[in-house]
Amino acid sequence: MDLDTILPDVGEFGTYQQMVLYLVLLPGVLPCGFHAYNQIFMTASPEHWCRVPQLEGQNLTLQEARNLSIPLEEDGSHSKCLMYDRNYDDLRENFKENSTVSCSYGWDYDFSEYINTVVTEWDIVCDKTFYTTLALVLLGVGGLVGNYVFGYLQDSLGRRPSFFIYLLIQCAFGIATAFAQDFTTWLVLRVGVGFTVPAILGTPYVLSIELVGPEKRTLCTIMTNIAYSIGLVLLSGIVYLVRDWRQLALATSLPFLSFFFYWWVLPESPRWLLARGRFEEADEILKTMARVNGKVLPADYFVRLRRRQQVELHLQQKRQNSEERSYGLWDLLKTPNLRRKTLIITFIWFTNTSVYVGLSYYAPVLGGDEFLNFFLAGVVELPTYIFLWPAMDCWGRRWTLCLSMVIGGSACLATFLVQNDDLVTLSLYCVGKMGISSSYVVLPLMASELYPTVVRGLGMSFSSVVGMLGPTLIPLVNYLGAGMLVLPLMVMGALLVLGGIFSLMLPETLHQSLPNTLEDGEEFGKHWGCGDFCTCMPPKKMVKVAHISTNTESPLTSLLEHQVKNRDAAGNSFPPKEEMYMISVV
């Protein structure tokens, strides 16, 4: 049963949905961003040089001691990993300045920016520098596995229990991180945190668009992403105030224990419950929704609704039993149209995740104040929503997604032309961040509108799992690009432009009802061809309103039987000519 035909009666975006969205779902977005990026600052590498204990207490300034013990690099800076090979007990002894050795007594660090980091505590420098990159890679691997598992949890157990399972895992591993006594233990705990990133974002996002009518899905998407961007801005303030990595781990984990109080107020998705055939539970939520929204329903409304459900189930039971049917990845790929959409969505998701995470990781190494850079990386996302809000409703999802990716990618590619100008490079970086932030808003909304309800969690999980391959590779690109500042930006820019082109191959979803069954998903956009490539958006579907009697011999019952028979024969789920019938029970 399509929830969109019921929501006008109980409220499409009333007090109930607004309270759930603003008080529960939007705060529920914060843990994802906090745990995805706090590791950048936990593993910050301050200025360091070889420690020479013989020079301590010699009444030498820091600069004098470094001149005596540390050779210079080609750029004029002191080496981080080499020291002169000389007798420091007798500084009058002549020595050859080209005779150097690796740091023999450990390292000294500049603690003006950080009190303590993983790098300074366990000396993760010089030949161990790659360890911090490896930690980001493994964080991404954890997210890849977690997203895969989350898709099945979300579609089998439901949106609500999945959120609390992941919240428990994230808080437990996040808090335990603060008490790690060696790098290996810390790394294992971070993989545990990564297991929930970004899967924990799935419930607030999916539930927000499944609770409202089609006209409010854009609003919910925008608000969810605004909350995420605000979370990054809040994180920049926390990392600025908390400069000890253990305290930072606690500061970004302990507050979210309070979210377990949402257990008593966070509802399950009635759309998911209806798709799974759990009508009693869906009825209870819809009754609450109608009461809070101030909607007065006939006393026998839900009785008649149940009869309608029984009629539809009776007509469709030979084709599908949603209570018993289990869905898997093959359901997304076995039919041509759904397979095409799945593959395109997945590729674009890969490019979006790679570039968004890559640019966020890259902000602190752009030069200058890394706290300010990360703050700007979060702040520049907010103005994009002023553009996105009307654009997605006026131009549709496809062109908004395409333009966002192409503009952002072009800005990243343009950094090659101005790589010697740090200010212009930073400005182009911000434009690129705005572009990817825009596309990162549109893509999940469009994907959720293309995947059918019965496999929506699985589909979005599959696409995001493949997308999470990006965060496992992008840290390597950033690491290899240490010698050429704009190389990672060029790689990410090329991915964005290519993804923007592919986005035009998807059908427009604006003003369209969410597909519920696999047949709906296969039919949706089935006839979208090359001639529609430049179309901004399709016309609204014609809606025919009919009334169904509980008498099984009513005309509309015959119509439903005719549709089901046609669907069985041709695999189509919509009436001919894309007409949609809104059914009410009398």
Stockholm file with secondary structure:
# STOCKHOLM 1.0

chainA/1-586         MDLDTILPDVGEFGTYQQMVLYLVLLPGVLPCGFHAYNQIFMTASPEHWCRVPQLEGQNLTLQEARNLSIPLEEDGSHSKCLMYDRNYDDLRENFKENSTVSCSYGWDYDFSEYINTVVTEWDIVCDKTFYTTLALVLLGVGGLVGNYVFGYLQDSLGRRPSFFIYLLIQCAFGIATAFAQDFTTWLVLRVGVGFTVPAILGTPYVLSIELVGPEKRTLCTIMTNIAYSIGLVLLSGIVYLVRDWRQLALATSLPFLSFFFYWWVLPESPRWLLARGRFEEADEILKTMARVNGKVLPADYFVRLRRRQQVELHLQQKRQNSEERSYGLWDLLKTPNLRRKTLIITFIWFTNTSVYVGLSYYAPVLGGDEFLNFFLAGVVELPTYIFLWPAMDCWGRRWTLCLSMVIGGSACLATFLVQNDDLVTLSLYCVGKMGISSSYVVLPLMASELYPTVVRGLGMSFSSVVGMLGPTLIPLVNYLGAGMLVLPLMVMGALLVLGGIFSLMLPETLHQSLPNTLEDGEEFGKHWGCGDFCTCMPPKKMVKVAHISTNTESPLTSLLEHQVKNRDAAGNSFPPKEEMYMISVV
#=GR chainA/1-586 SS CCGGGTHHHHCSSSHHHHHHIIIIITGGGHHHHHHHHHHHHHTCCCCEEECCGGGTTSSCCHHHHHHHHCCBCTTSCBCSSEEECSCTTCTTSCCCTTCEEECSSCEEECTTSCSBCHHHHHTCCGGGTHHHHHHHHHHHHHHHHHHHHHHHHHHHTCHHHHHHHHHHHHHHHHHHHTTCCSHHHHHHHHHHHHTTTTGGGHHHHHHHHHSSCGGGHHHHHHHHHHHHHHHHHHHHHHHHHCCBHHHHHHHTTGGGGGGGGGGGTCCCCHHHHHHTTCHHHHHHHHHHHHHHTTCCCCTTHHHHHHHHHHHHHHHHTTTCCTTTCCCCTHHHHSSHHHHHHHHHHHHHHHHHHHHHHHHHHHGGGSSSCHHHHHHHHHHTTTTHHHHHHHHHHHTCHHHHHHHHHHHHHHHHHHGGGGTTCHHHHHHHHHHHHHHHHHHHHHHHHHHHHHSCGGGHHHHHHHHHHHHTHHHHHHHHHHHHGGGSTTHHHHHHHHHHHHHHHHHTTSCCCTTCCCCCSHHHHHHTTTTCCGGGTTCSCCCCCCEEEEEECSSTTSHHHHHHHHHHHHHHHHCCCSCGGGCEEEEEEC
#=GC SS_cons         CCGGGTHHHHCSSSHHHHHHIIIIITGGGHHHHHHHHHHHHHTCCCCEEECCGGGTTSSCCHHHHHHHHCCBCTTSCBCSSEEECSCTTCTTSCCCTTCEEECSSCEEECTTSCSBCHHHHHTCCGGGTHHHHHHHHHHHHHHHHHHHHHHHHHHHTCHHHHHHHHHHHHHHHHHHHTTCCSHHHHHHHHHHHHTTTTGGGHHHHHHHHHSSCGGGHHHHHHHHHHHHHHHHHHHHHHHHHCCBHHHHHHHTTGGGGGGGGGGGTCCCCHHHHHHTTCHHHHHHHHHHHHHHTTCCCCTTHHHHHHHHHHHHHHHHTTTCCTTTCCCCTHHHHSSHHHHHHHHHHHHHHHHHHHHHHHHHHHGGGSSSCHHHHHHHHHHTTTTHHHHHHHHHHHTCHHHHHHHHHHHHHHHHHHGGGGTTCHHHHHHHHHHHHHHHHHHHHHHHHHHHHHSCGGGHHHHHHHHHHHHTHHHHHHHHHHHHGGGSTTHHHHHHHHHHHHHHHHHTTSCCCTTCCCCCSHHHHHHTTTTCCGGGTTCSCCCCCCEEEEEECSSTTSHHHHHHHHHHHHHHHHCCCSCGGGCEEEEEEC
//
